[in-house]
Amino acid sequence: MERTAPLDFETAAVSNIVFKAENPEPLVFGVTYNESSFAKFTLIVTDVNEAPQFSQHVFQAKVSEDVAIGTKVGNVTAKDPEGLDIRCLLDEEFTALPGSMSIHPSRPIFSLRGDIRGWLKVDPVTGEIFSVAPLDREAGSPYRVQVVATEVEFHLTLSDVNDNPPRLAKEYTGLFFCHPLSAPGSLIFEATDDDQQPFRGPHFTFSLASGKLENDWTVSKINGTHARLSTRHTSFEEREYIVLIRINDGGRPPLEGIVSLPASHLLSHDPVCHTGL
């Protein structure tokens, strides 16, 4: 006899199989006998504690990255093939340490695996998942962890909050111009930030950080990420200048970053001296 399908205690704990045997031809000529005989075979399936079954292989949720610690961000659900509750039980016979907990081996609990940033916790009884630390979309989104009763994945996608001020996209050596300055000089620079960018890209605005700078410098926007710093005149002293520029990202809420660009008025014989750049 060969098994052609998996055995399942919950579906059929006992199976009765009847075998029939018969001879197509008489054994002895002229002797009357039954042409067939029957035998009963009883198959008893013993129960095995099977792993819980989650209602889906991947659970997903989406929350804002600035949610308060302790916020519920999602939950997982599972059922036990034996019909037992997926929950954590206190063992009444365990009395070695007051307040200690013993887990019944046939009633698994929920736990997390792979929570490398320590952002989440799961309620072992209900499967509800909560934040236990500040979340950061820029550090990891979607954030994937495994919920263990059996392995199932929970994906937490963080919706962006505008929490990163604009900055320069790279380090700039600055604007150099030679004495005597024969024409206004300029420098093109680029801004960026670490927040999720809108579909059409960022739209930064640029301005001088102090009204005192407006007599000597001007900032003009080129596009959503680039601007040009230019001199207003040619009468500069031979020294280094630090020009502070305010960049606004226009987000919700809007954030500003103040960056500095160096500008040097050099003597004409300086090796790095050039005009108009």
C-alpha positions as CSV (number, residue, x, y, z in Angstrom):
1,M,0.0,0.0,0.0
2,E,1.3,3.4,-1.0
3,R,0.4,6.8,0.4
4,T,-0.7,9.2,-2.4
5,A,-1.6,12.3,-0.3
6,P,-0.3,13.9,2.9
7,L,-1.8,12.6,6.2
8,D,-3.6,15.2,8.4
9,F,-4.6,14.4,11.9
10,E,-7.0,17.4,12.0
11,T,-8.8,16.2,8.9
12,A,-8.9,12.5,9.5
13,A,-7.4,11.0,12.7
14,V,-8.6,7.4,11.8
15,S,-9.1,5.9,8.4
16,N,-10.7,2.5,7.8
17,I,-9.6,0.8,4.5
18,V,-11.2,-2.3,3.2
19,F,-9.3,-4.7,0.9
20,K,-11.0,-7.1,-1.4
21,A,-9.2,-10.1,-2.9
22,E,-10.7,-12.4,-5.5
23,N,-9.6,-15.1,-8.0
24,P,-10.7,-14.8,-11.6
25,E,-10.5,-18.5,-12.1
26,P,-11.6,-21.4,-9.8
27,L,-8.9,-22.9,-7.6
28,V,-10.3,-26.4,-7.7
29,F,-12.8,-27.6,-10.4
30,G,-16.1,-28.8,-8.9
31,V,-15.5,-27.2,-5.5
32,T,-17.8,-24.4,-4.4
33,Y,-16.2,-21.5,-2.5
34,N,-16.5,-17.7,-2.2
35,E,-15.0,-15.9,-5.1
36,S,-13.6,-13.1,-3.0
37,S,-12.7,-12.2,0.6
38,F,-12.3,-8.9,2.5
39,A,-9.9,-7.5,5.1
40,K,-10.2,-4.3,7.1
41,F,-7.1,-2.1,7.6
42,T,-7.3,0.7,10.2
43,L,-4.9,3.6,9.9
44,I,-4.5,5.7,13.0
45,V,-2.8,9.1,12.5
46,T,-1.0,10.5,15.5
47,D,-1.0,14.2,16.1
48,V,2.1,16.3,15.5
49,N,2.3,19.8,16.8
50,E,2.4,21.8,13.6
51,A,3.7,25.3,13.1
52,P,1.2,28.1,13.1
53,Q,-0.1,29.4,9.8
54,F,-0.1,33.1,9.1
55,S,-3.0,34.6,7.1
56,Q,-0.5,35.9,4.5
57,H,3.2,35.6,3.7
58,V,4.0,39.3,3.8
59,F,2.3,41.9,6.0
60,Q,2.7,45.6,5.1
61,A,2.0,48.9,6.8
62,K,2.8,52.6,6.2
63,V,3.3,55.2,8.8
64,S,4.9,58.6,9.0
65,E,8.5,58.6,10.2
66,D,7.7,61.1,13.0
67,V,5.1,59.0,14.8
68,A,5.4,59.0,18.6
69,I,7.2,56.2,20.4
70,G,4.6,53.5,21.3
71,T,2.5,54.0,18.2
72,K,0.9,50.9,16.8
73,V,2.3,50.5,13.3
74,G,0.7,47.2,12.2
75,N,-0.2,43.7,13.3
76,V,0.1,40.1,12.2
77,T,-2.5,37.3,12.5
78,A,-2.0,33.5,12.6
79,K,-4.0,30.3,13.3
80,D,-2.9,27.0,14.8
81,P,-3.7,23.9,12.7
82,E,-4.6,22.1,15.9
83,G,-7.2,24.8,16.7
84,L,-5.3,26.1,19.7
85,D,-4.9,29.8,20.4
86,I,-1.7,31.5,19.2
87,R,-1.0,33.2,22.4
88,C,1.3,33.3,25.4
89,L,0.3,31.3,28.4
90,L,1.4,31.4,32.0
91,D,2.3,28.0,33.3
92,E,0.5,27.7,36.7
93,E,2.9,25.0,37.8
94,F,6.0,27.2,37.3
95,T,6.7,28.7,40.7
96,A,10.5,28.7,41.0
97,L,10.6,32.5,40.5
98,P,7.7,34.8,41.4
99,G,6.5,36.6,38.3
100,S,8.4,34.4,35.9
101,M,6.8,33.1,32.7
102,S,6.9,29.7,31.2
103,I,5.7,29.2,27.6
104,H,3.6,26.2,26.9
105,P,5.5,24.4,24.0
106,S,2.3,23.8,22.0
107,R,1.2,27.4,22.1
108,P,3.8,29.5,20.3
109,I,4.1,33.2,20.8
110,F,4.9,36.1,18.4
111,S,8.4,37.5,18.4
112,L,10.6,39.6,16.1
113,R,13.7,38.6,14.2
114,G,15.9,41.0,12.2
115,D,15.0,44.2,13.9
116,I,18.5,45.5,13.5
117,R,17.7,49.1,14.4
118,G,15.6,48.3,17.4
119,W,12.7,50.2,16.1
120,L,9.8,47.8,16.8
121,K,8.3,45.4,19.3
122,V,5.5,42.8,18.9
123,D,2.9,42.0,21.4
124,P,3.4,38.2,22.0
125,V,-0.3,37.7,22.7
126,T,-2.0,39.8,20.0
127,G,0.6,40.2,17.2
128,E,0.3,43.9,17.3
129,I,3.5,45.7,16.3
130,F,4.6,49.0,18.0
131,S,7.4,51.5,17.6
132,V,9.8,51.7,20.5
133,A,12.3,54.2,19.1
134,P,12.3,57.2,16.7
135,L,11.9,56.1,13.1
136,D,13.9,57.6,10.2
137,R,12.9,57.1,6.6
138,E,16.3,58.1,5.4
139,A,17.9,55.3,7.5
140,G,15.7,52.6,6.1
141,S,12.4,52.3,4.3
142,P,10.8,49.9,3.7
143,Y,12.0,48.4,7.0
144,R,11.7,44.6,6.9
145,V,11.6,42.3,9.9
146,Q,10.4,38.7,10.5
147,V,7.7,37.8,12.9
148,V,8.4,34.4,14.4
149,A,5.8,31.8,15.2
150,T,6.7,30.5,11.8
151,E,8.6,33.0,9.7
152,V,6.5,35.7,8.1
153,E,7.7,39.1,6.9
154,F,6.4,42.4,8.0
155,H,7.3,45.4,5.8
156,L,7.0,48.9,7.4
157,T,7.2,51.7,4.9
158,L,7.9,55.1,6.3
159,S,6.2,58.1,4.7
160,D,8.6,61.0,4.5
161,V,8.6,64.0,6.9
162,N,10.5,67.1,5.8
163,D,13.1,66.9,8.5
164,N,16.4,67.4,6.7
165,P,17.5,71.0,5.9
166,P,19.0,71.8,2.5
167,R,22.8,71.7,2.1
168,L,25.3,72.0,-0.6
169,A,25.5,69.0,-2.9
170,K,29.3,69.0,-2.7
171,E,32.2,71.0,-1.1
172,Y,33.1,74.1,-3.1
173,T,36.6,75.6,-3.1
174,G,34.9,78.9,-3.7
175,L,35.1,81.9,-5.9
176,F,38.5,83.3,-6.9
177,F,39.0,86.7,-8.5
178,C,42.2,88.7,-9.1
179,H,43.1,92.2,-8.2
180,P,42.3,94.5,-9.8
181,L,38.9,93.0,-10.6
182,S,38.1,94.0,-14.2
183,A,34.6,92.3,-14.3
184,P,32.1,90.8,-11.9
185,G,32.9,87.2,-10.9
186,S,30.4,84.4,-10.3
187,L,30.2,80.8,-9.1
188,I,27.4,78.2,-9.8
189,F,26.5,75.9,-7.0
190,E,24.1,73.1,-6.3
191,A,21.8,72.3,-3.4
192,T,20.3,69.1,-2.1
193,D,18.7,67.5,0.9
194,D,18.2,63.9,2.2
195,D,14.4,63.9,2.2
196,Q,12.3,62.1,-0.4
197,Q,12.1,64.3,-3.4
198,P,8.8,65.2,-5.2
199,F,8.1,63.7,-8.6
200,R,9.2,66.8,-10.4
201,G,12.3,67.2,-8.3
202,P,13.2,69.7,-5.6
203,H,12.4,73.4,-5.8
204,F,14.9,75.2,-3.6
205,T,14.9,79.0,-3.2
206,F,18.1,80.9,-2.6
207,S,18.9,84.2,-0.9
208,L,21.7,85.9,1.0
209,A,21.6,85.1,4.7
210,S,22.3,88.7,5.7
211,G,21.2,92.1,4.4
212,K,24.7,93.4,4.9
213,L,25.9,91.1,2.1
214,E,23.6,92.6,-0.5
215,N,26.0,95.5,-1.1
216,D,28.7,93.2,-2.4
217,W,26.9,90.0,-3.6
218,T,23.9,88.7,-5.4
219,V,22.3,85.3,-5.7
220,S,20.2,84.3,-8.7
221,K,18.3,81.1,-9.1
222,I,19.0,79.0,-12.2
223,N,16.6,76.1,-11.6
224,G,15.2,74.1,-8.7
225,T,18.6,72.9,-7.5
226,H,21.2,75.4,-8.9
227,A,22.0,79.1,-8.3
228,R,24.7,81.5,-9.1
229,L,26.6,83.7,-6.6
230,S,27.9,86.8,-8.3
231,T,29.8,90.0,-7.3
232,R,27.9,93.3,-7.5
233,H,31.0,95.5,-8.2
234,T,34.7,95.3,-8.7
235,S,35.9,97.3,-5.6
236,F,36.9,94.5,-3.3
237,E,39.7,94.5,-0.7
238,E,42.5,91.9,-1.1
239,R,41.2,89.3,1.4
240,E,39.0,86.2,1.8
241,Y,35.3,86.6,2.1
242,I,32.7,84.1,3.5
243,V,29.4,84.5,1.9
244,L,26.4,83.0,3.8
245,I,23.5,81.8,1.7
246,R,20.1,80.8,2.9
247,I,18.5,77.8,1.1
248,N,14.8,77.0,1.6
249,D,13.3,73.7,0.5
250,G,9.6,74.8,0.3
251,G,8.5,71.6,2.1
252,R,5.9,71.0,4.7
253,P,7.0,72.3,7.1
254,P,9.6,74.4,5.1
255,L,13.2,74.0,6.3
256,E,16.1,76.3,5.7
257,G,19.8,75.7,5.7
258,I,22.5,78.3,5.8
259,V,25.6,77.4,3.8
260,S,28.8,79.2,3.3
261,L,30.8,79.8,0.1
262,P,34.3,81.2,0.4
263,A,35.4,84.0,-2.0
264,S,39.0,85.2,-2.3
265,H,40.3,88.4,-3.8
266,L,43.8,87.5,-4.8
267,L,46.9,89.4,-6.0
268,S,47.4,89.1,-9.7
269,H,50.6,87.1,-9.4
270,D,48.9,84.3,-7.3
271,P,49.2,80.9,-9.1
272,V,45.5,80.2,-8.8
273,C,44.4,83.6,-9.9
274,H,41.9,83.8,-12.7
275,T,39.2,86.2,-13.9
276,G,35.5,85.7,-13.9
277,L,35.3,82.3,-12.2
